[in-house]
Amino acid sequence: MNFNQNRHIYFTGFMASGKTRVGRALAKRLERDFIDTDQLISERTGKTITEIFQEEGEAVFRKMEYDLIHEIAEDPVPKIISLGGGSLTQSAVVTAIHKSGLLIRLWAEENVLSERIARKNTRPLMIGLSPEERLEKIRTMLAEREVYYKLADFSVETSDASSEEHITEHIMQLLRFWDTHALNVETKSGERYPIFIGHQLADTAGVLLEGLRISPSHSFLVCTDSNVAKAQANKLTQLRYQAGGCPVFKFRAGEVNKSLSSLNQLYTFMLRRRFTRKTCLLQFGGGVVGDMAGFGAATYQRGIPFIQIPTSLLSMVDSSVGGKVAVNHPEGKNMIGAFYQPRAVICDLDALATLPESEYLSGLAEIVKYGVIYDAEFFALMEENISAIRAKDSGFLTQLIRRSCEIKAEVVGIDEKETGLRAILNYGHTFGHAIEKITNYNRFSHGIAVGLGMRVAGRLAVLCELWSKEDERRVQKLLDAIGLPAIFDVDTEEAWNAMGVDKKAEKNSRVYILPTRIGAVRKIPNIEKELVDKAWDAIRNPSNPGER
Ligand SMILES: NC(=O)c1ccc[n+]([C@@H]2O[C@H](COP(=O)([O-])OP(=O)(O)OC[C@H]3O[C@@H](n4cnc5c(N)ncnc54)[C@H](O)[C@@H]3O)[C@@H](O)[C@H]2O)c1
């Protein structure tokens, strides 16, 4: 495990939830120093916390707490820290904690907390209360603090006080899972969820389900498609086992089934089996499963939690991150949908072993897209590592997936609902979606259509004099080297009409995302049809008229 090498572990939780006891036990197990922030402040000032509050006021205490946590956060020697009750009310403290380590919330049943508090009888806020009053006070305080406890990366139950070893062992399992933590997605609306990238993660997801506190009071439903259910049968069995032997909803694979009809089947399945709002969906599949069942989660009984467990490369680097969920309508792709963020994304690289080659290429196209729109160095890294890409080198793939998720998370973090920056992710998509539509969604995988679309967008950028022919050639060359298709002859009228019902088409205008150099794109509205028609030459068969 790498975890204990460099990161602090902070504990938060209600009084008597076990922060000191569990913190000390974990410190012993990991051979780290243990710090109780309240205790250390008391030692340093020679006063109890109550005395500091009474004599100097809460603001002075909060400043002391802020300074201490920043001091700890910057300490390179990893520690176990028990935080005081109100520490998380300061957003700068929360930022320092998240940057320097893992935040674990300890919790216990309300009546257990009440009994523990009564036994000690030293908590100033609880002295003199009857058992009923104490329980009521605990309930009120927990409800008030929930907003802060939600900031924790994991929650761990400590109701069963006798099994300290069991609790520590459970935390150790969470830490092992956390070793595969790549990043968090954080949106402006306050959503925050982790992305994990590693091996055998679906098979061990139970620990995460518990750590994210969507277990045990939740029931689970795995959603998957017919291909994934067959190709990944063992992993699916493991996943069900991890989720308490839950049922599986399976629908026929393929873009045409990302439909209202499949969605309705999902609703019916869930309603007939009496799934309540305390259900968590586990989306085990590619982008079609993630989008369709994600929209199911967004709408079933006005919204239930879901976790993305992407099994295609494209869904790992793109569709499972960012909270866009949708189904297609005969009038257009992704026309019925929502912005609805998952609770976590688990990229289990082992799933890629059964992914058809064309689907691998499809994911690679989206990865190239990130280089073109956002990160010239990332683009160059791919140019230099073609053989590792083609050989599906696991280490290099992890790097590619991680950086792609980082870029997507960064963009989505700034613009969750696509009012501005997020549109850059659509580079290649206006043309790609048109290709998919013209071919009835059954000739090219989504990413492959986007790869073709990027070639067209690259040519259009040359025709609009936004970037150089040399840049266009570099992109074409990388796509070629990876093995992405380069040819598709379109009827330009048909393509023009197909582009009209793209979501990215704004009223009375068409907006194109075009590159200005490798690593940057711009939104360009209303380009003359003649130029757009000409740009399709980029993917025309060279034996047909038009320049390549
Ligand atoms: N929500 C978003 O932000 C977003 C972004 C990009 C794409 N998308 C959507 O994602 C979809 C494309 O995703 P996709 O490319 O994953 O398509 P997909 O889900 O159809 O998967 C591609 C094919 O591979 C199969 N498959 C998936 N994983 C497999 C595995 N491990 N082993 C064997 N077979 C496997 C699937 O059954 C399917 O046949 C499109 O509908 C697109 O609109 C959404």
The ligand as a Tripos MOL2 file, in Angstrom:
@<TRIPOS>MOLECULE
LIG
   44    48     1     0     0
SMALL
NO_CHARGES

@<TRIPOS>ATOM
      1 N1        -22.4240   11.5060  -20.8850 N.am      1 LIG1
      2 C1        -21.4100   11.9900  -21.5160 C.2       1 LIG1
      3 O1        -20.8090   12.9850  -21.1030 O.2       1 LIG1
      4 C2        -20.9460   11.2910  -22.7460 C.ar      1 LIG1
      5 C3        -19.6950   11.5780  -23.3010 C.ar      1 LIG1
      6 C4        -19.2640   10.8410  -24.3850 C.ar      1 LIG1
      7 C5        -20.0600    9.8540  -24.9080 C.ar      1 LIG1
      8 N2        -21.2750    9.6200  -24.3630 N.ar      1 LIG1
      9 C6        -22.1410    8.5680  -24.8820 C.3       1 LIG1
     10 O2        -21.5010    7.3190  -24.6430 O.3       1 LIG1
     11 C7        -21.9390    6.3920  -25.6260 C.3       1 LIG1
     12 C8        -20.7310    5.7190  -26.2070 C.3       1 LIG1
     13 O3        -20.0900    5.0100  -25.1760 O.3       1 LIG1
     14 P1        -19.3310    3.6540  -25.4960 P.3       1 LIG1
     15 O4        -18.4060    3.8950  -26.5930 O.co2     1 LIG1
     16 O5        -18.8270    3.1070  -24.2310 O.co2     1 LIG1
     17 O6        -20.5090    2.7750  -26.1010 O.3       1 LIG1
     18 P2        -21.2450    1.4510  -25.6190 P.3       1 LIG1
     19 O7        -21.7240    1.5750  -24.2520 O.co2     1 LIG1
     20 O8        -22.2390    1.1330  -26.6690 O.co2     1 LIG1
     21 O9        -20.0830    0.3850  -25.6370 O.3       1 LIG1
     22 C9        -19.5490    0.0070  -26.8510 C.3       1 LIG1
     23 C10       -19.7370   -1.4890  -27.0980 C.3       1 LIG1
     24 O10       -18.7820   -2.1810  -26.3100 O.3       1 LIG1
     25 C11       -19.4470   -3.1160  -25.4800 C.3       1 LIG1
     26 N3        -18.6510   -3.1800  -24.2660 N.ar      1 LIG1
     27 C12       -18.4790   -2.2120  -23.3310 C.ar      1 LIG1
     28 N4        -17.5760   -2.6100  -22.4270 N.ar      1 LIG1
     29 C13       -17.1720   -3.8490  -22.7920 C.ar      1 LIG1
     30 C14       -16.2400   -4.7610  -22.2610 C.ar      1 LIG1
     31 N5        -15.5030   -4.4770  -21.1940 N.pl3     1 LIG1
     32 N6        -16.1020   -5.9510  -22.8840 N.ar      1 LIG1
     33 C15       -16.8150   -6.2330  -23.9920 C.ar      1 LIG1
     34 N7        -17.6890   -5.4010  -24.5550 N.ar      1 LIG1
     35 C16       -17.8560   -4.2200  -23.9530 C.ar      1 LIG1
     36 C17       -20.8410   -2.6030  -25.3340 C.3       1 LIG1
     37 O11       -21.7400   -3.6090  -25.0170 O.3       1 LIG1
     38 C18       -21.0930   -2.0230  -26.7100 C.3       1 LIG1
     39 O12       -21.4190   -3.0440  -27.5880 O.3       1 LIG1
     40 C19       -22.7170    7.1850  -26.6410 C.3       1 LIG1
     41 O13       -24.0730    6.9720  -26.4330 O.3       1 LIG1
     42 C20       -22.3560    8.6210  -26.3570 C.3       1 LIG1
     43 O14       -23.3690    9.5200  -26.7010 O.3       1 LIG1
     44 C21       -21.7200   10.3090  -23.2980 C.ar      1 LIG1
@<TRIPOS>BOND
     1     1     2 1
     2     2     3 2
     3     2     4 1
     4     4     5 ar
     5     4    44 ar
     6     5     6 ar
     7     6     7 ar
     8     7     8 ar
     9     8     9 1
    10     8    44 ar
    11     9    10 1
    12     9    42 1
    13    10    11 1
    14    11    12 1
    15    11    40 1
    16    12    13 1
    17    13    14 1
    18    14    15 2
    19    14    16 1
    20    14    17 1
    21    17    18 1
    22    18    19 2
    23    18    20 1
    24    18    21 1
    25    21    22 1
    26    22    23 1
    27    23    24 1
    28    23    38 1
    29    24    25 1
    30    25    26 1
    31    25    36 1
    32    26    27 ar
    33    26    35 ar
    34    27    28 ar
    35    28    29 ar
    36    29    30 ar
    37    29    35 ar
    38    30    31 1
    39    30    32 ar
    40    32    33 ar
    41    33    34 ar
    42    34    35 ar
    43    36    37 1
    44    36    38 1
    45    38    39 1
    46    40    41 1
    47    40    42 1
    48    42    43 1
@<TRIPOS>SUBSTRUCTURE
     1 LIG1         1 GROUP 0 **** ****
